Amino acid sequence: MKKYILLSIIIILLSGCNNSRIDEPKQEKNISTKHQENIKVPENKTKPIEQINNETFEATLNIPAENKELKKYLPILMFHYIKDVPSDSPDQLGYKLSFSPDKLEQFLVFFKENNIETLTFWDLKDIIENKKPFPKKAIILTFDDGYIDHYQNAFRILKKHNMKGVFFIVSNMADNDPNYATWEQIKEMSENGQEIASHTVSHLDLATLSDEKIKYELETSKKTIEDKIDKPVISLCYPAGKYNDRVIKVAKENYLFARTTEPGKYFSLSERYQIPTVRMFPTTGLASLKIWFDVSEN
């Protein structure tokens, strides 16, 4: 009898264990929304803060009273690799994080044809401060990690169509890994209208770090990038979307905006350190854009 009771309890417990998951969009069948990038960052390659250019870059956000509750429909797309990876590739994580350069160009053509403006967080700052109006239709394109194909493909296509994006850089990878853009390339992108932003020094799970290490990852990456591009860095992307209250506190001390990996299509000023995003899959197509921007089929 005791054995029967014990067995029943075990069965109940096992049936209650359920791994949480984010439901995928219908058009993204067989593509998991979960990923954990294991970026191997070279050690001791970043200059200590005290060796970086002593010039202080400051960027403040002056919020008019009428904009304190600002909330806008603003899809912020999250891309990783901008390259063609076969769907049957042994590297399934690489496939799931990839997006075809040809499809990216199709997206940009769609934006142009439908008067959808590509913004950066610098533009968002100007909108909040009433220095420019919010476009009738707008989108932000973000590219995580700073891969070499961001320079070779994404930047090339954006420049061709006179559009812009936000490139989140893992600062310890530039010049240290051939799979990532160099500082010279990153600066070129910056000088051609692209926003260069921080993805920390080492792409670690910030929520698991000590306060001292969080401060190092967020402050040093910002200062390193600023030293290289000679411009302020105002936005941050939490690696793998991991953050907590301690991380947000340091983010607020160093940046004006921070993007997460949480799903959503609205920007809310009151939640500007927990900005949602729209994850791009290799199968995401124009049909999704037409729905997001209520563009009828012709």
Buried (B, 14 or more C-beta within 10 A) or exposed (E): EEEEEEEEEEEEEEEEEEEEEEEBBEEBEEBEBEBEEEBEBEEEBBEEEEEBEEEEBEEEEEEEEEEEEBEBEBBBBBBBBBBBBEEEEEEEBBBBBBBBBEBBBBBBEBBBEEEBBBBBBBBBBBBBBEEEEBBEBBBBBBBBBBBBBBBBBBBBBBBEBEBBBBBBBBBBBBBBBEEBBBBEBBBBBBEEBBBBBBBBBBBBBBBEBEEEBBBBBBBBBBBBBBBBBEBBBBBBBBBBBBBEEBBBEBBEEBBBBBBBBBBBBEBBBEBBBBBBBBBBBBBBBEEBBBEBBEBEEE
